[in-house]
Amino acid sequence: MSLLRQPILLLSRSGRVKKLVSTLPVTASIVTSYVPGETTESAVHATAALVDDHLKITLDFLGEDTTDVEQADATVAAYVELLRQLSTKGLPRHAEVSVKLSAIGQALPDSLGFGGGHKIALENARTICRAARNAGTTVTLDMEDHTTTDSTLAILRDLRKDFPETGAVLQAYLHRTEDDCRSLAYEGSRVRLCKGAYNEPESVAFQDKIDVDKSYVRCLKILLASEAYPMIATHDPRMIEIASSLASRYGRAQKTYEFQMLFGIRPDEQRRLATSGETVRVYVPYGEEWYGYLMRRLAERPQNLSFFVKSLFSKK
């Protein structure tokens, strides 16, 4: 694991640094390379451009660790409006939405009533799933730090009773993820497998890159050998090659799985895979709360830190 990763992740929690960074316009190059804009309109515009390149999209309205019910309600409303605009533009067959449960109430304290944060998030997720189905698309529940994993998977189970198309996300760096893959490896189960981007303790997560990679491959084998629909989220050329080889080994036809990559990262590879007949979905984040997301991306790719620091002093 890079020596820079943990300090960058710590910065993602720094209010002082966030205040400095947040004075930059979202048009700063280091930001727009990862986040296409702050508005729903900018997200829809980016979606249309990616569709023109024969790519699929999953849209994330940025925000997490919601601290009050009104904020959670506002996030739900933002997703409903996004889905409305996608429908108006005829884009739902190309684009779905990704939702962080902490952004729609999961972390709210039980003292607020309404059944506590878990129930609030579940009901809000149902609202978004209903709007997505009405628009002709689907929802995937993002996974966050390990303390939320059990709650997120419980909400997923409840949602799939009425919305079986709801997608899950699993993080290969957690020790538990192989077992979670087995639990979700059934027909119709959409599972995004990523490596993980949070600063997790050694007690719950692999710390060395080679151990994370080995776990990722073990999890890939479980999902590709099953009747689930794996969503292979990686930019790692070696992992892409291994995934393609495993798909062939297990007789998986193209369109029975997909690759996923982040907006702005390896766009040429995204287009290459799509041109070869693979389904490629681009994770497109948008909104004013881009800071935490940006810092986690820098932690994954610390070589971008120098460009980021320069942007702090840019006149743009």
N, C-alpha and C positions, 0 to 999 in steps of 0.2 A: 504494500500500500504506500502511495506517495507520501513523503514527509510533509508535503504542503496540504494534503487533504484535510487533516483534522483542524489545522489553524483556519483554513477557509470556511469549514463548516461552523467553527466557532464564530467567525465573523457574521455568518448568516443569522445569528441570534443577537448581534450587537446593535442596540438601538442607536448608538452614536454613529457607527459607520452607515447604518441604514439611513439616518437623517442626511448624511453627506451625500450618499449615492442618490437618494430620492430627490435631490435638488436638480439632478440632471434631467433633461427632457428625454422622453422615451425614444426620441429619434437618434440618440447617441448610438454610434455604430456597434459598440459592444453589447448594447441591449437589443437593438433591432436584429442583430444576427441570431438571436434566440427567441425573441418575442415580437410578433409582427405589428403589435399596437395595443392600445388600451381600450378601444371601443369594440362593441359588437360588430359594427360595420367593418372595421379593419380586419377582424377575424373572418368574417364572411368573404371579404375581398381576397384574403390570403387563401381561403379554402377554394374559391373559384380558380385561382391561378394554379394551385396544385392539381386540381382535377384536370386542367388542361394538359398537365404532364402525365396523365393516366395514373395518378396516385390517389389512394384513399386517405381519409383524415380522421383524427379524433381530436376534439376541441376541449380545452381545459380553461375554464374561467378561474383565473388565479386567486387564491385565497386559502388560508388554513388557520387553525387555532382560533376559530370564531369565538368571541367572548360574550356575545349577547344574542338574544332571539331575533331582534330586528336585523342584525347583520346577517344571520343565517337566512332569514326570509328574503332579504335583498339578493343574496346569492341564488336562491331558488328562482326568484323572479328573473334574474339575469339569464339563467339557463333556459327558462321558458321562452324568453324573448329571443334568445339565440336560435332555439329550435323553430320558432315562428319565422324568423328571417331566413333560415336555411330552407324551410319549406317553400317560402315565397320565391326563392331563387331556384327551386328544383334540385337542391343539393343533398337531401337526406339519404339518397341511395349511395352516395359517396362518403358521407360524413356522419360520424356518431359523436357522442360526448363522453368525456371522462370527468368523474366527480370525486373530489376529496371529501370524505364524510366529515372531517373536522371543520370544513368550510360551511357545512350545513347543519351544525349543531352537535356533533358527536362529543365534543369536549366540554359542552355546557354542564355546569354542576347540577346535581340532583336537587339542590335547594331551590332552583328556579321553578320546580314543579314540572308539569306536562309529562311526567314519567321519566324525567332525566334526559341527559344528552343522547343516550343510545336510542331511546324511543323517538325523540325529536328528529334525529338524523334519519331514522328509518322512515318516518312519515314524510319527511322532506324528499328523501330519495324516491319514495313512491310517486310523489307529485312529478318529479323530473322524468321518471320512467314512463309514466302515463303520457306526458307531453311528447316524449321521444317516440313512443309507439304510435301516437296519433299523427306524428309527423312522418312516420315510416322509417324510423331508425332505432338505434339501441343506445344503451348506457353501459359504461364500464366503471366499476368502482376502483379508484386508485388505492394503492396501499401506502401507508405512511410508516412512522416509526413502530418498533416492535410492540410497544405498549398498547397499540390499537388493533393488533392483528386479530385477536379473538373476537372483539366486538365487530370488526369489519366483516369477518367471515360469517358471523352470526346474522348480521344484517343481510349479507348476500343470500344466505339460505332462506330467509324470510321473503326477500324480494323475488327470488326465483320461483316461489310458489305461484305468483301471479304474473311474473315477468321472467320466464325461464331463459330468455335471451340475454339477460344481464351478465356482463363480463366481470371476471375477477382478475386481480393482479397478485402475483406471488414474487417474492424477492429471494434470489438464489443464495444471497450471503447469509441468510438466517439458517441456523442449524435445523429448524423444524420443517423447512420447505419441502423436502422430499416427501414427507408424510402428507403435507397439505396437497401436493401434486397428486398423490394417489387418491386422496379424498375427492378431488375435483376432476379426475380423469374419467369422465363418463360422457356418453353421447349428448351432443348439444351444448356441452359446457365450454364456454369461451374463456380461455385462460391466457393472460399476458404474463410472460415470464421475463423478468428483468433481473439485473444483478443487485440493485439496491443503491440508494443514494444518501442514506441517513448515517449519522455517526453513532453506530451501535457498539455496545460493550462486547468484549470477548466472550462473555458468558452466554450470549445468545447468537453471535454472528462470527463467521470466519473473518479473520483480519488480513490474511495474505491473499494477494491477487490470485495466485495459483490455486489456492483452496477454493476461492469463490468460483473460479473458472471450472474446476472439477465438479463442484456442486451444480453449476449451471448445466453442464453436460449430462450429469445424472438425472436432473430434472427434465431436461429435453427428452431423454430416452423414455421416461415414464409417459410424458404427454404425447409424444409422436407415436408411441406404440399403442396408444389408447384410441378411443373413439371421440375424444375431446377435440376441440378446435384450438390448437396452439397459436398464440400470437407471440412471435419470437422477437423480443425487444432487445436489440443489440446493435452497436456500431462496429464491433470488433470483427475485423476481416476473418480471423481464424474461427470465431464462433459461427459466423455466417456460413463458412465452408463446412464446418462440422454439422451444422443444422441441415444444410442441403444434402450432405452425405447420409445423415440419419433418416431424413425424409425418404430418400431413395431406398435405403435398407428396409424401412418399414412399409414400403409400398404406398407412400402418401402421394397422391396426385396433387399437382398445383391447384390452388383454390380450396384445399382442405386444411390449409394453415396459412399464416401470413407472417411477413416480416414487419417490424415496426421500428421507426427511427424518429429522433427528435427533429423538429423544425430547425433548419439551418445547419445541421450536422451531416456531412457526407451526402449532399444533394445529388452529386453525380452518381454515387453508388445507389441511391434510391431510384434514380431513373434507369440505371443499368439493370437492376433487378426487375423493375416493372417491365422493361422492354423484353426481358427474357421470359416473360409470362408469369412471374411471381406476383402475388398480391403484396403490395407495400403500402403501409399506413403510416402517415406522418403525424406525430404528436404536436399539436399546435396550441401553445398556451397564449393567453391574452389577458388584458386587464391591468388595473393600476397596481395590484399587489404582486409585482414581478420580482421584487428584491430577493426573497427567500429562494425562489425558483432559480434565479440567475446565479446565486452563490453556490447552490448545489451543483449546477452545471459546471461552474468553475472548479469545484472540488473534484469532479470527475475528469476534467481536462485542465490541470493546473498550468499547462503551457499558455493558456489564455490569460493568466493573471497579469502578465506584463501589459497586455493590450488594455485590460480593464483599468489598471492603475493609471495608464496614460489618459484614459477617457475621463478620469476624475478631474483632470486639469485642462480638459479640452475646452475651447471657446465655443464649440458647437452648441 
